[in-house]
Amino acid sequence: MPTVVTDDSVTLSYIDEGTGPAVVLVAGFCAPASTWALQQKALVANGYRVLALDRRGHGTSEAPTHGASMERHGRDVANFLSEVSVDEAVLIGGSMGASTVWSYVSQFGTDRVRAIVSVDQTPKMANSADWANGFYGLTESNRTTFFDNGIPDTGHGRPQWKSVPSLVKLVLALRTMPKMASPDTPPMKALLADHAAQDWRATIAGIDRPYLMVAGRDSQFWPAAHASESVDLNPLGRSVVLENCGHAANMDRPKEFNAAMLEFLDSIE
């Protein structure tokens, strides 16, 4: 895999395939860039250049002890776009990858952004009086300790066993099992805790580019209503809910997700 070096001397790996308008894919917590394999194939076939980034601590990128924050991960995206000389891209983030995209936009604006796709990521993790679409059971009062023992079983959404056939399709496409990062290292725990503290609603409300919020109807982590309510923040937004789909929407329902993604991309040409 090719690499770039960030402005704090961390080496990041990425996938680069295809030609045409650039689409940058950013995977979620612990997930490598290779988990986008089924989207990568569809995008390349439809005339796009695909750049899938392994965030620091993920995939084959370097895993330093520093930089475990959403602010730094957003800055890494800025460094990445600059290093690969991409002046305009559609940014697609899954789960925490979507929050990484919002972090980038909040810091650097939209000069390099054509559009954004968020894949089953609520813009505010903690539930509050004005936001009921956060992580199930997470509030400001328990936020600092909520993930101390990892990501809890919420008792909501699609049973994990129903995602096995989709995982098999991904493994067959990759010819190997995607290597997930350990969530138990101090930097990864710090990153998850920082993620839980963020609220991207103001960033979404102020964005001047089209964006698509994708939700899994049966997400294990938060209500699907986060997508439509995020669209209420800005007239440039659109939302879609994938039925019979859990949190990992691009893997649970790759055919349906790819159709929604490509339809959105076609609409912004």
TITOR-986054 format. One record per residue (C-alpha): residue number from 1; x, y, z; residue in three letters. Coordinates in nm, 3 decimals. Example, Ala and Ser with C-alpha at 12.3 -4.5 7.8 and 13.67 -1.06 7.14 Angstrom:
<pt><n>1</n><east>1.230</east><north>-0.450</north><up>0.780</up><res>ala</res></pt>
<pt><n>2</n><east>1.367</east><north>-0.106</north><up>0.714</up><res>ser</res></pt>
This chain:
<pt><n>1</n><east>0.000</east><north>0.000</north><up>0.000</up><res>met</res></pt>
<pt><n>2</n><east>0.123</east><north>0.354</north><up>-0.069</up><res>pro</res></pt>
<pt><n>3</n><east>0.182</east><north>0.584</north><up>0.228</up><res>thr</res></pt>
<pt><n>4</n><east>0.185</east><north>0.949</north><up>0.328</up><res>val</res></pt>
<pt><n>5</n><east>0.343</east><north>1.116</north><up>0.631</up><res>val</res></pt>
<pt><n>6</n><east>0.144</east><north>1.358</north><up>0.845</up><res>thr</res></pt>
<pt><n>7</n><east>0.271</east><north>1.688</north><up>0.983</up><res>asp</res></pt>
<pt><n>8</n><east>0.340</east><north>1.515</north><up>1.315</up><res>asp</res></pt>
<pt><n>9</n><east>0.549</east><north>1.243</north><up>1.145</up><res>ser</res></pt>
<pt><n>10</n><east>0.297</east><north>0.956</north><up>1.143</up><res>val</res></pt>
<pt><n>11</n><east>0.292</east><north>0.723</north><up>0.841</up><res>thr</res></pt>
<pt><n>12</n><east>-0.055</east><north>0.651</north><up>0.704</up><res>leu</res></pt>
<pt><n>13</n><east>-0.137</east><north>0.381</north><up>0.450</up><res>ser</res></pt>
<pt><n>14</n><east>-0.404</east><north>0.405</north><up>0.185</up><res>tyr</res></pt>
<pt><n>15</n><east>-0.557</east><north>0.231</north><up>-0.113</up><res>ile</res></pt>
<pt><n>16</n><east>-0.557</east><north>0.413</north><up>-0.447</up><res>asp</res></pt>
<pt><n>17</n><east>-0.743</east><north>0.260</north><up>-0.740</up><res>glu</res></pt>
<pt><n>18</n><east>-0.927</east><north>0.380</north><up>-1.048</up><res>gly</res></pt>
<pt><n>19</n><east>-0.938</east><north>0.708</north><up>-1.234</up><res>thr</res></pt>
<pt><n>20</n><east>-1.186</east><north>0.992</north><up>-1.245</up><res>gly</res></pt>
<pt><n>21</n><east>-1.341</east><north>1.211</north><up>-0.975</up><res>pro</res></pt>
<pt><n>22</n><east>-1.193</east><north>1.133</north><up>-0.634</up><res>ala</res></pt>
<pt><n>23</n><east>-1.385</east><north>0.957</north><up>-0.360</up><res>val</res></pt>
<pt><n>24</n><east>-1.215</east><north>0.926</north><up>-0.021</up><res>val</res></pt>
<pt><n>25</n><east>-1.334</east><north>0.646</north><up>0.207</up><res>leu</res></pt>
<pt><n>26</n><east>-1.274</east><north>0.659</north><up>0.583</up><res>val</res></pt>
<pt><n>27</n><east>-1.365</east><north>0.352</north><up>0.789</up><res>ala</res></pt>
<pt><n>28</n><east>-1.490</east><north>0.339</north><up>1.146</up><res>gly</res></pt>
<pt><n>29</n><east>-1.345</east><north>0.252</north><up>1.485</up><res>phe</res></pt>
<pt><n>30</n><east>-1.093</east><north>-0.033</north><up>1.458</up><res>cys</res></pt>
<pt><n>31</n><east>-1.184</east><north>-0.102</north><up>1.092</up><res>ala</res></pt>
<pt><n>32</n><east>-0.921</east><north>-0.102</north><up>0.813</up><res>pro</res></pt>
<pt><n>33</n><east>-0.964</east><north>0.064</north><up>0.476</up><res>ala</res></pt>
<pt><n>34</n><east>-1.009</east><north>-0.279</north><up>0.317</up><res>ser</res></pt>
<pt><n>35</n><east>-1.359</east><north>-0.308</north><up>0.469</up><res>thr</res></pt>
<pt><n>36</n><east>-1.471</east><north>-0.078</north><up>0.185</up><res>trp</res></pt>
<pt><n>37</n><east>-1.378</east><north>-0.343</north><up>-0.074</up><res>ala</res></pt>
<pt><n>38</n><east>-1.732</east><north>-0.388</north><up>-0.204</up><res>leu</res></pt>
<pt><n>39</n><east>-1.778</east><north>-0.012</north><up>-0.243</up><res>gln</res></pt>
<pt><n>40</n><east>-1.433</east><north>0.027</north><up>-0.396</up><res>gln</res></pt>
<pt><n>41</n><east>-1.525</east><north>-0.219</north><up>-0.671</up><res>lys</res></pt>
<pt><n>42</n><east>-1.854</east><north>-0.044</north><up>-0.746</up><res>ala</res></pt>
<pt><n>43</n><east>-1.700</east><north>0.303</north><up>-0.749</up><res>leu</res></pt>
<pt><n>44</n><east>-1.411</east><north>0.208</north><up>-0.978</up><res>val</res></pt>
<pt><n>45</n><east>-1.657</east><north>0.039</north><up>-1.214</up><res>ala</res></pt>
<pt><n>46</n><east>-1.856</east><north>0.362</north><up>-1.228</up><res>asn</res></pt>
<pt><n>47</n><east>-1.560</east><north>0.579</north><up>-1.320</up><res>gly</res></pt>
<pt><n>48</n><east>-1.431</east><north>0.706</north><up>-0.986</up><res>tyr</res></pt>
<pt><n>49</n><east>-1.087</east><north>0.717</north><up>-0.832</up><res>arg</res></pt>
<pt><n>50</n><east>-1.105</east><north>0.552</north><up>-0.490</up><res>val</res></pt>
<pt><n>51</n><east>-0.874</east><north>0.655</north><up>-0.207</up><res>leu</res></pt>
<pt><n>52</n><east>-0.939</east><north>0.454</north><up>0.110</up><res>ala</res></pt>
<pt><n>53</n><east>-0.746</east><north>0.577</north><up>0.412</up><res>leu</res></pt>
<pt><n>54</n><east>-0.622</east><north>0.375</north><up>0.705</up><res>asp</res></pt>
<pt><n>55</n><east>-0.645</east><north>0.621</north><up>0.995</up><res>arg</res></pt>
<pt><n>56</n><east>-0.363</east><north>0.630</north><up>1.250</up><res>arg</res></pt>
<pt><n>57</n><east>-0.389</east><north>0.323</north><up>1.468</up><res>gly</res></pt>
<pt><n>58</n><east>-0.592</east><north>0.141</north><up>1.203</up><res>his</res></pt>
<pt><n>59</n><east>-0.510</east><north>-0.110</north><up>0.931</up><res>gly</res></pt>
<pt><n>60</n><east>-0.148</east><north>-0.094</north><up>0.824</up><res>thr</res></pt>
<pt><n>61</n><east>-0.098</east><north>0.270</north><up>0.929</up><res>ser</res></pt>
<pt><n>62</n><east>0.137</east><north>0.358</north><up>1.212</up><res>glu</res></pt>
<pt><n>63</n><east>-0.012</east><north>0.340</north><up>1.562</up><res>ala</res></pt>
<pt><n>64</n><east>0.154</east><north>0.613</north><up>1.770</up><res>pro</res></pt>
<pt><n>65</n><east>0.072</east><north>0.688</north><up>2.131</up><res>thr</res></pt>
<pt><n>66</n><east>-0.010</east><north>1.049</north><up>2.045</up><res>his</res></pt>
<pt><n>67</n><east>-0.287</east><north>1.202</north><up>1.835</up><res>gly</res></pt>
<pt><n>68</n><east>-0.574</east><north>0.994</north><up>1.972</up><res>ala</res></pt>
<pt><n>69</n><east>-0.840</east><north>1.259</north><up>1.920</up><res>ser</res></pt>
<pt><n>70</n><east>-1.102</east><north>1.347</north><up>1.662</up><res>met</res></pt>
<pt><n>71</n><east>-0.929</east><north>1.680</north><up>1.607</up><res>glu</res></pt>
<pt><n>72</n><east>-0.605</east><north>1.507</north><up>1.507</up><res>arg</res></pt>
<pt><n>73</n><east>-0.784</east><north>1.250</north><up>1.290</up><res>his</res></pt>
<pt><n>74</n><east>-0.956</east><north>1.534</north><up>1.106</up><res>gly</res></pt>
<pt><n>75</n><east>-0.620</east><north>1.704</north><up>1.055</up><res>arg</res></pt>
<pt><n>76</n><east>-0.483</east><north>1.375</north><up>0.920</up><res>asp</res></pt>
<pt><n>77</n><east>-0.747</east><north>1.389</north><up>0.646</up><res>val</res></pt>
<pt><n>78</n><east>-0.627</east><north>1.740</north><up>0.558</up><res>ala</res></pt>
<pt><n>79</n><east>-0.267</east><north>1.618</north><up>0.546</up><res>asn</res></pt>
<pt><n>80</n><east>-0.371</east><north>1.321</north><up>0.335</up><res>phe</res></pt>
<pt><n>81</n><east>-0.561</east><north>1.527</north><up>0.075</up><res>leu</res></pt>
<pt><n>82</n><east>-0.266</east><north>1.761</north><up>0.046</up><res>ser</res></pt>
<pt><n>83</n><east>-0.008</east><north>1.483</north><up>0.014</up><res>glu</res></pt>
<pt><n>84</n><east>-0.202</east><north>1.300</north><up>-0.260</up><res>val</res></pt>
<pt><n>85</n><east>-0.276</east><north>1.632</north><up>-0.438</up><res>ser</res></pt>
<pt><n>86</n><east>-0.653</east><north>1.590</north><up>-0.436</up><res>val</res></pt>
<pt><n>87</n><east>-0.816</east><north>1.931</north><up>-0.467</up><res>asp</res></pt>
<pt><n>88</n><east>-1.176</east><north>1.810</north><up>-0.473</up><res>glu</res></pt>
<pt><n>89</n><east>-1.324</east><north>1.489</north><up>-0.334</up><res>ala</res></pt>
<pt><n>90</n><east>-1.639</east><north>1.327</north><up>-0.211</up><res>val</res></pt>
<pt><n>91</n><east>-1.570</east><north>1.224</north><up>0.148</up><res>leu</res></pt>
<pt><n>92</n><east>-1.746</east><north>0.909</north><up>0.265</up><res>ile</res></pt>
<pt><n>93</n><east>-1.714</east><north>0.807</north><up>0.629</up><res>gly</res></pt>
<pt><n>94</n><east>-1.852</east><north>0.506</north><up>0.808</up><res>gly</res></pt>
<pt><n>95</n><east>-1.929</east><north>0.531</north><up>1.180</up><res>ser</res></pt>
<pt><n>96</n><east>-1.636</east><north>0.710</north><up>1.346</up><res>met</res></pt>
<pt><n>97</n><east>-1.502</east><north>0.767</north><up>0.996</up><res>gly</res></pt>
<pt><n>98</n><east>-1.796</east><north>1.001</north><up>0.938</up><res>ala</res></pt>
<pt><n>99</n><east>-1.709</east><north>1.191</north><up>1.253</up><res>ser</res></pt>
<pt><n>100</n><east>-1.353</east><north>1.216</north><up>1.120</up><res>thr</res></pt>
<pt><n>101</n><east>-1.495</east><north>1.379</north><up>0.807</up><res>val</res></pt>
<pt><n>102</n><east>-1.698</east><north>1.628</north><up>1.014</up><res>trp</res></pt>
<pt><n>103</n><east>-1.386</east><north>1.702</north><up>1.218</up><res>ser</res></pt>
<pt><n>104</n><east>-1.196</east><north>1.778</north><up>0.899</up><res>tyr</res></pt>
<pt><n>105</n><east>-1.472</east><north>2.011</north><up>0.774</up><res>val</res></pt>
<pt><n>106</n><east>-1.500</east><north>2.188</north><up>1.109</up><res>ser</res></pt>
<pt><n>107</n><east>-1.128</east><north>2.271</north><up>1.099</up><res>gln</res></pt>
<pt><n>108</n><east>-1.054</east><north>2.321</north><up>0.731</up><res>phe</res></pt>
<pt><n>109</n><east>-1.383</east><north>2.401</north><up>0.561</up><res>gly</res></pt>
<pt><n>110</n><east>-1.510</east><north>2.265</north><up>0.231</up><res>thr</res></pt>
<pt><n>111</n><east>-1.269</east><north>2.402</north><up>-0.030</up><res>asp</res></pt>
<pt><n>112</n><east>-1.156</east><north>2.048</north><up>-0.118</up><res>arg</res></pt>
<pt><n>113</n><east>-1.500</east><north>1.889</north><up>-0.066</up><res>val</res></pt>
<pt><n>114</n><east>-1.756</east><north>1.809</north><up>-0.337</up><res>arg</res></pt>
<pt><n>115</n><east>-1.997</east><north>1.626</north><up>-0.110</up><res>ala</res></pt>
<pt><n>116</n><east>-2.014</east><north>1.410</north><up>0.202</up><res>ile</res></pt>
<pt><n>117</n><east>-2.172</east><north>1.075</north><up>0.284</up><res>val</res></pt>
<pt><n>118</n><east>-2.214</east><north>0.970</north><up>0.647</up><res>ser</res></pt>
<pt><n>119</n><east>-2.276</east><north>0.600</north><up>0.701</up><res>val</res></pt>
<pt><n>120</n><east>-2.472</east><north>0.525</north><up>1.018</up><res>asp</res></pt>
<pt><n>121</n><east>-2.309</east><north>0.779</north><up>1.245</up><res>gln</res></pt>
<pt><n>122</n><east>-2.510</east><north>1.005</north><up>1.471</up><res>thr</res></pt>
<pt><n>123</n><east>-2.368</east><north>1.358</north><up>1.485</up><res>pro</res></pt>
<pt><n>124</n><east>-2.395</east><north>1.363</north><up>1.864</up><res>lys</res></pt>
<pt><n>125</n><east>-2.307</east><north>1.053</north><up>2.062</up><res>met</res></pt>
<pt><n>126</n><east>-2.447</east><north>1.158</north><up>2.400</up><res>ala</res></pt>
<pt><n>127</n><east>-2.823</east><north>1.177</north><up>2.443</up><res>asn</res></pt>
<pt><n>128</n><east>-2.956</east><north>1.503</north><up>2.585</up><res>ser</res></pt>
<pt><n>129</n><east>-3.275</east><north>1.704</north><up>2.622</up><res>ala</res></pt>
<pt><n>130</n><east>-3.237</east><north>1.832</north><up>2.264</up><res>asp</res></pt>
<pt><n>131</n><east>-3.101</east><north>1.512</north><up>2.106</up><res>trp</res></pt>
<pt><n>132</n><east>-3.254</east><north>1.167</north><up>2.150</up><res>ala</res></pt>
<pt><n>133</n><east>-3.059</east><north>0.993</north><up>1.873</up><res>asn</res></pt>
<pt><n>134</n><east>-2.732</east><north>0.928</north><up>2.052</up><res>gly</res></pt>
<pt><n>135</n><east>-2.570</east><north>0.599</north><up>2.147</up><res>phe</res></pt>
<pt><n>136</n><east>-2.825</east><north>0.394</north><up>2.342</up><res>tyr</res></pt>
<pt><n>137</n><east>-2.780</east><north>0.463</north><up>2.714</up><res>gly</res></pt>
<pt><n>138</n><east>-2.507</east><north>0.726</north><up>2.674</up><res>leu</res></pt>
<pt><n>139</n><east>-2.562</east><north>1.060</north><up>2.846</up><res>thr</res></pt>
<pt><n>140</n><east>-2.344</east><north>1.347</north><up>2.959</up><res>glu</res></pt>
<pt><n>141</n><east>-2.366</east><north>1.215</north><up>3.315</up><res>ser</res></pt>
<pt><n>142</n><east>-2.208</east><north>0.877</north><up>3.233</up><res>asn</res></pt>
<pt><n>143</n><east>-2.006</east><north>0.973</north><up>2.924</up><res>arg</res></pt>
<pt><n>144</n><east>-1.661</east><north>0.970</north><up>3.088</up><res>thr</res></pt>
<pt><n>145</n><east>-1.697</east><north>0.609</north><up>3.206</up><res>thr</res></pt>
<pt><n>146</n><east>-1.946</east><north>0.463</north><up>2.957</up><res>phe</res></pt>
<pt><n>147</n><east>-1.685</east><north>0.299</north><up>2.731</up><res>phe</res></pt>
<pt><n>148</n><east>-1.436</east><north>0.202</north><up>3.001</up><res>asp</res></pt>
<pt><n>149</n><east>-1.497</east><north>-0.167</north><up>2.935</up><res>asn</res></pt>
<pt><n>150</n><east>-1.535</east><north>-0.138</north><up>2.560</up><res>gly</res></pt>
<pt><n>151</n><east>-1.843</east><north>-0.087</north><up>2.347</up><res>ile</res></pt>
<pt><n>152</n><east>-2.137</east><north>-0.230</north><up>2.542</up><res>pro</res></pt>
<pt><n>153</n><east>-2.408</east><north>-0.454</north><up>2.404</up><res>asp</res></pt>
<pt><n>154</n><east>-2.704</east><north>-0.220</north><up>2.379</up><res>thr</res></pt>
<pt><n>155</n><east>-2.968</east><north>-0.491</north><up>2.338</up><res>gly</res></pt>
<pt><n>156</n><east>-3.094</east><north>-0.304</north><up>2.032</up><res>his</res></pt>
<pt><n>157</n><east>-3.091</east><north>-0.364</north><up>1.660</up><res>gly</res></pt>
<pt><n>158</n><east>-2.992</east><north>-0.641</north><up>1.426</up><res>arg</res></pt>
<pt><n>159</n><east>-2.849</east><north>-0.958</north><up>1.587</up><res>pro</res></pt>
<pt><n>160</n><east>-2.485</east><north>-0.991</north><up>1.490</up><res>gln</res></pt>
<pt><n>161</n><east>-2.531</east><north>-1.340</north><up>1.345</up><res>trp</res></pt>
<pt><n>162</n><east>-2.749</east><north>-1.195</north><up>1.071</up><res>lys</res></pt>
<pt><n>163</n><east>-2.446</east><north>-1.007</north><up>0.940</up><res>ser</res></pt>
<pt><n>164</n><east>-2.239</east><north>-1.323</north><up>0.889</up><res>val</res></pt>
<pt><n>165</n><east>-2.340</east><north>-1.378</north><up>0.523</up><res>pro</res></pt>
<pt><n>166</n><east>-2.237</east><north>-1.022</north><up>0.437</up><res>ser</res></pt>
<pt><n>167</n><east>-1.906</east><north>-1.066</north><up>0.619</up><res>leu</res></pt>
<pt><n>168</n><east>-1.845</east><north>-1.381</north><up>0.415</up><res>val</res></pt>
<pt><n>169</n><east>-1.898</east><north>-1.179</north><up>0.094</up><res>lys</res></pt>
<pt><n>170</n><east>-1.641</east><north>-0.926</north><up>0.212</up><res>leu</res></pt>
<pt><n>171</n><east>-1.390</east><north>-1.197</north><up>0.304</up><res>val</res></pt>
<pt><n>172</n><east>-1.436</east><north>-1.360</north><up>-0.037</up><res>leu</res></pt>
<pt><n>173</n><east>-1.377</east><north>-1.023</north><up>-0.206</up><res>ala</res></pt>
<pt><n>174</n><east>-1.061</east><north>-0.964</north><up>-0.001</up><res>leu</res></pt>
<pt><n>175</n><east>-0.954</east><north>-1.331</north><up>0.006</up><res>arg</res></pt>
<pt><n>176</n><east>-0.872</east><north>-1.276</north><up>0.371</up><res>thr</res></pt>
<pt><n>177</n><east>-1.033</east><north>-1.164</north><up>0.695</up><res>met</res></pt>
<pt><n>178</n><east>-1.000</east><north>-0.787</north><up>0.743</up><res>pro</res></pt>
<pt><n>179</n><east>-0.761</east><north>-0.714</north><up>1.029</up><res>lys</res></pt>
<pt><n>180</n><east>-0.934</east><north>-0.509</north><up>1.295</up><res>met</res></pt>
<pt><n>181</n><east>-0.732</east><north>-0.294</north><up>1.534</up><res>ala</res></pt>
<pt><n>182</n><east>-0.752</east><north>-0.371</north><up>1.904</up><res>ser</res></pt>
<pt><n>183</n><east>-0.991</east><north>-0.140</north><up>2.090</up><res>pro</res></pt>
<pt><n>184</n><east>-0.808</east><north>-0.205</north><up>2.417</up><res>asp</res></pt>
<pt><n>185</n><east>-0.491</east><north>0.002</north><up>2.373</up><res>thr</res></pt>
<pt><n>186</n><east>-0.467</east><north>0.333</north><up>2.563</up><res>pro</res></pt>
<pt><n>187</n><east>-0.475</east><north>0.543</north><up>2.241</up><res>pro</res></pt>
<pt><n>188</n><east>-0.783</east><north>0.363</north><up>2.108</up><res>met</res></pt>
<pt><n>189</n><east>-0.963</east><north>0.398</north><up>2.440</up><res>lys</res></pt>
<pt><n>190</n><east>-0.877</east><north>0.766</north><up>2.444</up><res>ala</res></pt>
<pt><n>191</n><east>-1.000</east><north>0.806</north><up>2.086</up><res>leu</res></pt>
<pt><n>192</n><east>-1.334</east><north>0.641</north><up>2.164</up><res>leu</res></pt>
<pt><n>193</n><east>-1.380</east><north>0.859</north><up>2.473</up><res>ala</res></pt>
<pt><n>194</n><east>-1.305</east><north>1.172</north><up>2.271</up><res>asp</res></pt>
<pt><n>195</n><east>-1.546</east><north>1.059</north><up>2.000</up><res>his</res></pt>
<pt><n>196</n><east>-1.819</east><north>1.027</north><up>2.262</up><res>ala</res></pt>
<pt><n>197</n><east>-1.773</east><north>1.390</north><up>2.362</up><res>ala</res></pt>
<pt><n>198</n><east>-1.827</east><north>1.539</north><up>2.016</up><res>gln</res></pt>
<pt><n>199</n><east>-2.127</east><north>1.722</north><up>1.873</up><res>asp</res></pt>
<pt><n>200</n><east>-2.111</east><north>1.786</north><up>1.497</up><res>trp</res></pt>
<pt><n>201</n><east>-2.458</east><north>1.936</north><up>1.457</up><res>arg</res></pt>
<pt><n>202</n><east>-2.332</east><north>2.292</north><up>1.415</up><res>ala</res></pt>
<pt><n>203</n><east>-2.081</east><north>2.173</north><up>1.154</up><res>thr</res></pt>
<pt><n>204</n><east>-2.357</east><north>1.998</north><up>0.961</up><res>ile</res></pt>
<pt><n>205</n><east>-2.587</east><north>2.297</north><up>0.989</up><res>ala</res></pt>
<pt><n>206</n><east>-2.321</east><north>2.524</north><up>0.840</up><res>gly</res></pt>
<pt><n>207</n><east>-2.193</east><north>2.307</north><up>0.557</up><res>ile</res></pt>
<pt><n>208</n><east>-2.228</east><north>2.446</north><up>0.205</up><res>asp</res></pt>
<pt><n>209</n><east>-2.199</east><north>2.116</north><up>0.018</up><res>arg</res></pt>
<pt><n>210</n><east>-2.456</east><north>1.841</north><up>-0.045</up><res>pro</res></pt>
<pt><n>211</n><east>-2.448</east><north>1.558</north><up>0.204</up><res>tyr</res></pt>
<pt><n>212</n><east>-2.619</east><north>1.223</north><up>0.246</up><res>leu</res></pt>
<pt><n>213</n><east>-2.695</east><north>1.066</north><up>0.583</up><res>met</res></pt>
<pt><n>214</n><east>-2.733</east><north>0.689</north><up>0.557</up><res>val</res></pt>
<pt><n>215</n><east>-2.882</east><north>0.496</north><up>0.850</up><res>ala</res></pt>
<pt><n>216</n><east>-2.935</east><north>0.128</north><up>0.919</up><res>gly</res></pt>
<pt><n>217</n><east>-3.293</east><north>0.069</north><up>1.028</up><res>arg</res></pt>
<pt><n>218</n><east>-3.170</east><north>-0.186</north><up>1.281</up><res>asp</res></pt>
<pt><n>219</n><east>-2.849</east><north>-0.019</north><up>1.392</up><res>ser</res></pt>
<pt><n>220</n><east>-2.720</east><north>-0.164</north><up>1.717</up><res>gln</res></pt>
<pt><n>221</n><east>-2.596</east><north>0.173</north><up>1.838</up><res>phe</res></pt>
<pt><n>222</n><east>-2.855</east><north>0.449</north><up>1.778</up><res>trp</res></pt>
<pt><n>223</n><east>-3.197</east><north>0.522</north><up>1.627</up><res>pro</res></pt>
<pt><n>224</n><east>-3.222</east><north>0.552</north><up>1.249</up><res>ala</res></pt>
<pt><n>225</n><east>-3.395</east><north>0.886</north><up>1.304</up><res>ala</res></pt>
<pt><n>226</n><east>-3.053</east><north>1.045</north><up>1.347</up><res>his</res></pt>
<pt><n>227</n><east>-3.034</east><north>1.061</north><up>0.965</up><res>ala</res></pt>
<pt><n>228</n><east>-3.355</east><north>1.250</north><up>0.897</up><res>ser</res></pt>
<pt><n>229</n><east>-3.306</east><north>1.479</north><up>1.195</up><res>glu</res></pt>
<pt><n>230</n><east>-2.954</east><north>1.561</north><up>1.075</up><res>ser</res></pt>
<pt><n>231</n><east>-3.102</east><north>1.654</north><up>0.738</up><res>val</res></pt>
<pt><n>232</n><east>-3.342</east><north>1.891</north><up>0.914</up><res>asp</res></pt>
<pt><n>233</n><east>-3.034</east><north>2.096</north><up>1.007</up><res>leu</res></pt>
<pt><n>234</n><east>-2.949</east><north>2.197</north><up>0.650</up><res>asn</res></pt>
<pt><n>235</n><east>-3.146</east><north>2.209</north><up>0.320</up><res>pro</res></pt>
<pt><n>236</n><east>-2.849</east><north>2.060</north><up>0.134</up><res>leu</res></pt>
<pt><n>237</n><east>-2.888</east><north>1.734</north><up>0.321</up><res>gly</res></pt>
<pt><n>238</n><east>-3.063</east><north>1.412</north><up>0.220</up><res>arg</res></pt>
<pt><n>239</n><east>-3.121</east><north>1.094</north><up>0.412</up><res>ser</res></pt>
<pt><n>240</n><east>-3.189</east><north>0.730</north><up>0.342</up><res>val</res></pt>
<pt><n>241</n><east>-3.266</east><north>0.442</north><up>0.577</up><res>val</res></pt>
<pt><n>242</n><east>-3.162</east><north>0.092</north><up>0.471</up><res>leu</res></pt>
<pt><n>243</n><east>-3.406</east><north>-0.176</north><up>0.582</up><res>glu</res></pt>
<pt><n>244</n><east>-3.298</east><north>-0.501</north><up>0.750</up><res>asn</res></pt>
<pt><n>245</n><east>-2.963</east><north>-0.336</north><up>0.811</up><res>cys</res></pt>
<pt><n>246</n><east>-2.741</east><north>-0.295</north><up>1.114</up><res>gly</res></pt>
<pt><n>247</n><east>-2.472</east><north>-0.043</north><up>1.197</up><res>his</res></pt>
<pt><n>248</n><east>-2.215</east><north>-0.159</north><up>0.939</up><res>ala</res></pt>
<pt><n>249</n><east>-2.447</east><north>-0.058</north><up>0.656</up><res>ala</res></pt>
<pt><n>250</n><east>-2.194</east><north>-0.078</north><up>0.374</up><res>asn</res></pt>
<pt><n>251</n><east>-2.119</east><north>-0.438</north><up>0.475</up><res>met</res></pt>
<pt><n>252</n><east>-2.465</east><north>-0.547</north><up>0.592</up><res>asp</res></pt>
<pt><n>253</n><east>-2.641</east><north>-0.428</north><up>0.277</up><res>arg</res></pt>
<pt><n>254</n><east>-2.367</east><north>-0.361</north><up>0.018</up><res>pro</res></pt>
<pt><n>255</n><east>-2.598</east><north>-0.378</north><up>-0.284</up><res>lys</res></pt>
<pt><n>256</n><east>-2.854</east><north>-0.139</north><up>-0.136</up><res>glu</res></pt>
<pt><n>257</n><east>-2.589</east><north>0.090</north><up>0.008</up><res>phe</res></pt>
<pt><n>258</n><east>-2.397</east><north>0.106</north><up>-0.318</up><res>asn</res></pt>
<pt><n>259</n><east>-2.717</east><north>0.193</north><up>-0.506</up><res>ala</res></pt>
<pt><n>260</n><east>-2.793</east><north>0.480</north><up>-0.265</up><res>ala</res></pt>
<pt><n>261</n><east>-2.432</east><north>0.600</north><up>-0.276</up><res>met</res></pt>
<pt><n>262</n><east>-2.410</east><north>0.596</north><up>-0.655</up><res>leu</res></pt>
<pt><n>263</n><east>-2.749</east><north>0.762</north><up>-0.696</up><res>glu</res></pt>
<pt><n>264</n><east>-2.631</east><north>1.044</north><up>-0.469</up><res>phe</res></pt>
<pt><n>265</n><east>-2.302</east><north>1.077</north><up>-0.656</up><res>leu</res></pt>
<pt><n>266</n><east>-2.485</east><north>1.087</north><up>-0.989</up><res>asp</res></pt>
<pt><n>267</n><east>-2.708</east><north>1.364</north><up>-0.859</up><res>ser</res></pt>
<pt><n>268</n><east>-2.416</east><north>1.595</north><up>-0.777</up><res>ile</res></pt>
<pt><n>269</n><east>-2.241</east><north>1.561</north><up>-1.114</up><res>glu</res></pt>
